[in-house]
Amino acid sequence: MVQLKGKKAIVIGERDGVQGPSIAECLLSAQAQVVLVQTQCFV
């Protein structure tokens, strides 16, 4: 199991897939520190 407690994370989500804030919430629940959240459109 990966331990994320105290780790810093940069989150890049996709507009038509999993968006950045959703990924960030998962990481926050794993006690990671989210330092940047972006949602991009990859076309």
C-alpha positions as CSV (number, residue, x, y, z in Angstrom):
1,M,0.0,0.0,0.0
2,V,1.3,3.5,-0.9
3,Q,1.7,5.9,2.0
4,L,0.9,9.4,0.9
5,K,0.9,11.0,4.4
6,G,3.1,14.2,4.3
7,K,3.8,13.9,0.5
8,K,3.2,16.8,-1.8
9,A,1.2,16.3,-4.9
10,I,0.5,18.2,-8.2
11,V,-2.8,17.2,-9.7
12,I,-3.6,17.4,-13.4
13,G,-7.1,16.3,-14.3
14,E,-8.9,16.1,-17.6
15,R,-12.1,18.0,-18.5
16,D,-13.8,14.9,-20.1
17,G,-12.3,12.4,-17.7
18,V,-11.6,12.7,-14.0
19,Q,-11.3,16.3,-13.1
20,G,-8.6,17.8,-10.9
21,P,-10.7,18.6,-7.8
22,S,-11.9,15.0,-7.6
23,I,-8.4,13.6,-7.7
24,A,-7.3,16.2,-5.1
25,E,-10.1,15.1,-2.7
26,C,-8.9,11.5,-2.9
27,L,-5.3,12.6,-2.2
28,L,-6.4,14.8,0.7
29,S,-8.3,11.9,2.2
30,A,-5.0,9.9,2.0
31,Q,-3.4,12.8,4.0
32,A,-1.3,14.1,1.1
33,Q,-0.6,17.8,0.7
34,V,-2.0,19.1,-2.6
35,V,0.0,22.1,-3.8
36,L,-1.5,22.6,-7.3
37,V,-4.8,21.5,-8.9
38,Q,-5.4,22.0,-12.7
39,T,-8.1,20.7,-15.0
40,Q,-7.0,20.7,-18.6
41,C,-8.7,19.9,-21.9
42,F,-6.6,17.5,-24.0
43,V,-7.9,17.6,-27.6
